[in-house]
Amino acid sequence: MHAARHSQIRALALDDVDLPNRRLTIDRRTRPLDDLTHRLLTDWLTHRHKTWPGTANPHLLTSAISANGTAPVSHTWLNRILRGLPATLEALRIDRQLDEALTNGADPLHLSVVFGLHATTAIRYADSARQLLRRPHQDDPPPSPRT
């Protein structure tokens, strides 16, 4: 939902989650929590507390291995979540950013604010969205000829 990079997801700390105020901080950028993410975080934190009640690990995501220390979960552990699925975390991140561009009129400034993108990256996404918006849909029937 928030189009976070792999490294940003692994680095999320418990202090980055503010459930009562429905906020999530990713890479020093605070974002509002939608209902789905709020519910998933609530469920995860309940599971995390029941599974590893005594862990001192400050990270949001914890595994059986990382719960014994203070390091984030491994890159491999995070990739395992999507194993066997046709998507990767990177593909989902890119798709989310493009969807936002399509939904909000391909505005690069909006993309920069929402995702913290560099100006050139935001412009690239906005340009891609504009091209998609201009392209006729291939599944639509051709217009009927005038009689």
C-alpha positions in Angstrom: 0.0 0.0 0.0 2.8 2.4 0.8 5.2 1.2 -1.9 8.1 0.8 0.5 11.3 -0.6 -0.7 12.6 -3.9 0.5 15.2 -2.3 2.8 12.6 0.1 4.2 10.3 -2.8 5.1 13.0 -4.7 6.9 14.1 -1.5 8.8 10.6 -0.7 10.2 10.8 -0.4 13.9 8.0 -0.8 16.5 8.3 3.0 17.1 7.4 3.6 13.5 3.9 2.3 14.1 1.3 4.6 15.8 -1.9 2.5 15.8 -4.1 4.9 18.0 -3.3 7.8 15.6 -3.3 5.5 12.5 0.1 6.6 11.4 3.1 4.7 10.0 6.5 6.2 9.5 8.6 4.8 6.7 12.1 6.2 6.2 11.3 9.3 8.3 8.1 10.0 6.3 4.8 9.7 8.3 1.8 8.4 6.4 -1.8 7.7 7.3 -2.8 4.1 7.8 -5.7 2.8 5.7 -8.1 0.3 7.3 -6.5 -2.8 5.8 -3.0 -1.9 6.9 -4.2 -0.9 10.3 -6.0 -4.2 10.8 -3.0 -6.2 9.5 -0.6 -4.3 11.7 -2.8 -4.9 14.7 -3.0 -8.6 14.0 0.7 -8.9 13.4 1.6 -7.1 16.6 -0.7 -9.4 18.5 0.9 -12.4 16.9 4.4 -11.0 17.5 3.7 -10.5 21.2 2.2 -14.0 21.7 5.0 -15.7 19.7 8.0 -13.7 21.1 6.8 -12.0 24.3 10.3 -11.5 25.7 12.1 -10.3 22.6 14.1 -7.1 22.7 14.2 -6.8 19.0 13.0 -3.2 18.1 12.0 -4.1 14.5 8.4 -4.5 13.5 9.0 -7.7 11.5 10.5 -10.5 13.6 11.3 -14.1 12.8 12.3 -17.0 15.0 15.9 -16.1 14.3 15.8 -12.3 14.6 13.7 -12.5 17.8 16.9 -13.7 19.6 18.8 -10.5 18.8 18.2 -6.9 17.6 18.9 -7.2 13.9 16.1 -6.9 11.3 14.7 -10.0 9.5 16.9 -11.3 6.7 16.4 -10.4 3.1 15.7 -14.1 2.4 13.0 -14.2 5.1 11.1 -11.3 3.6 11.4 -12.7 0.1 10.0 -16.0 1.3 6.6 -14.3 1.9 5.9 -14.1 -1.8 7.6 -17.3 -2.9 5.5 -19.1 -5.5 3.5 -16.0 -6.3 3.8 -14.2 -9.6 4.8 -10.9 -7.9 7.9 -9.6 -6.1 8.0 -6.9 -3.5 9.7 -4.7 -6.1 7.0 -5.4 -8.7 4.3 -4.6 -6.2 6.1 -1.3 -5.2 6.3 -0.2 -8.8 2.7 -1.2 -9.5 1.5 0.7 -6.5 3.3 3.9 -7.6 2.0 3.6 -11.2 -1.5 3.0 -9.9 -1.3 6.2 -7.8 -0.1 8.1 -10.8 -3.1 6.8 -12.9 -5.6 7.4 -10.1 -4.4 11.0 -9.4 -4.0 12.5 -12.8 -0.3 11.7 -13.4 0.9 14.5 -11.1 4.6 14.2 -10.4 4.4 16.5 -7.4 1.7 14.3 -5.8 3.9 11.2 -6.3 6.9 12.9 -4.8 4.9 13.9 -1.7 3.1 10.5 -1.3 6.1 8.2 -1.9 9.1 10.5 -1.2 10.3 10.0 -4.8 13.0 12.1 -6.4 11.7 14.5 -8.9 13.1 12.7 -12.0 11.5 9.4 -10.8 8.2 11.0 -10.1 8.2 12.6 -13.6 9.0 9.2 -15.1 6.0 7.6 -13.4 3.8 10.5 -14.4 4.9 10.2 -18.0 4.2 6.5 -18.0 0.8 7.1 -16.5 0.0 9.7 -19.1 0.9 7.3 -21.9 -1.3 4.6 -20.5 -4.2 7.0 -20.1 -3.9 8.2 -23.7 -3.6 4.6 -25.2 -7.0 3.3 -26.3 -8.0 0.1 -24.5 -7.4 -2.9 -26.7 -10.3 -4.8 -25.2 -12.9 -2.2 -26.1 -15.0 -2.8 -29.2 -14.2 -0.6 -32.2 -16.5 2.4 -32.6 -19.5 1.7 -34.8 -19.3 3.2 -38.3 -21.5 6.2 -39.0 -24.4 5.5 -41.4 
